[in-house]
């Protein structure tokens, strides 16, 4: 259940992280609040319906209902983000964007608000199943504390990142911005997991030390014989009635073995030793550290592959044809293209790759009993009891632990064929090596993707669609047509640029920028059929009258030269020097060109004054 909740919370965090705060919200604040309240009411009704079913009044049915409703909460949460523009309204809590982590925390609180409705209604069923009566606030608080360890590392890392950014130390910021920055943060995260996470989780879960007595002495001696040390705690999971155990903590002094009261009461001493051997196996095989490696591996892979993958997808014309034909918002497509592949990859990674390893780690821990006890009979006996007393779940599959029946069958096969143990250990080792090789290969292959080139293609295509959409929304504005023409020139699509400028000029015939840019195209186009020096001169003269700037005077000078009026061309270029002395060198070169060459000798498009300075000659 913990692993399922982990996946659900990861999806919720991802959905909020990928959402972008709109410049203008879809709904005014009061309307957004009404929609949010309606969504809460709808989810509340769904919870009442699910928990009213007869099967939800037994433990297995209750947990199925809770899982279903947690997944349902994701959809209501998603609707809240996009219909209510939650991130826009929550941005006020970032204190001028100095602490954006606080916005993330409040976003997570929205998701917890939905889950709180579920727990409020579900507490009645829970009370009947486990024989306890809870007030709503107490039960909700208990469930939040139980799930808080899942999101705690993310909360701490986000807050640490924001607080570090506030430290007035340029040297520190330079280090963190370097290629070592992510490694430093991951190291800090690892230290937190090692030293602070275990005692914090133990406190949140309400664990208390196993009382002194014969049982504690027996289990402590058992651990000592395995050259293993850990504090023993009672784990009140589901009122202590869950038949399970666990281990947490990488550092020996901060390592705990958790045993539920039910498993202590149910198992014999020999069976408890087998359960302890299993938990010790997790530590001896370094599974706790490997969990961190596997989660960190996904984070590293995502950080490396996200940008190239998004640019690769956005460089496809398919997305832009969808936007153009369906008039879909570019921001919407950009968000979907960025979020959906990463969301799918995250779910697949944790469900199948992470799930593969934790299942096989569990089996490896099962097999550790052979090296401790010499046989798996007592562990099999413990599993049979758990299967029976937990509602006959022997044949129920599990994506993260293998089903109990599968685990028992594998132990029985290993009793008959001890070589099975070595084979499985090699399988786990080879799988980890393969994982690292594949991870390194993928990171290496990503470096071969021409990200910069794809980014340029995306930016140009995206800008074109945005401008086309703006032109559609505001057909009376010449600005969008003119900017579209400028973009087409930069992409060397001169025929399209000509059409865009003509449309812009029809809307604003006296606009000097449009006249200048169209005149320049008519003078310098690589498509000679577009060249029209006579019309270019007329446009340039009109543009200079309205706005006698240096680059417009340069266009006029070029137009004079193209029409054989060299003296007028030189005179206009000298006026350009006076108007824009910063470009004197370029204008002088233009004068020399006008004197030495004829326009008809020039067939390639020429570069304007502002281009020589590293910018766009057009406004």
Order of alpha helices (4+ residues) and beta strands (2+ residues): alpha-alpha-alpha-alpha-alpha-alpha-alpha-alpha-alpha-beta-alpha-beta-beta-beta-alpha-alpha-alpha-alpha-alpha-alpha-alpha-alpha-alpha-alpha-alpha-alpha-alpha-alpha-alpha-alpha-alpha-alpha
